[in-house]
Amino acid sequence: MEEDLKASMDYYGKTPQDVFFQQDNDPKHTCKKAKTWFQDNDLKVMEWPAQSPDLNPIEHLWSHLKKELGEYENPPVGITELWERWRRSGMISHLLCLKGYSCFSSQGRLY
């Protein structure tokens, strides 16, 4: 966080007063050390209810991909085979939807 978050804020020309940090209530995110770091760096953290549904759509995509890839009898042998399994899963269409591209086929069906 010290390096990556600050570098991202610098890149976009943002200061701690410009942003709210959003995270789930996982214990590693809410421990005393993390809370102190946010306070020491003047970062506001959005309040988030415990056990709330994840509103980040990429998390749902990861869950679906993990399930799809788990259906294979054997793990992939190398990155090329993993990439091919991912491509066959159809996840690229879902990822493009998240990025704002058209998610409908020429027949009007959702990919």
Protein Blocks (a to p, Z undefined) as FASTA:
>chain_A
ZZmmmmmmmmnopafklpccdddfbfklmgmklmmmmmmnopacddddehiacfbfklmm
mmmmmmmmmmpmbdcedjklmmmmmmmnommmmmmmmnopafbdfkopaZZ
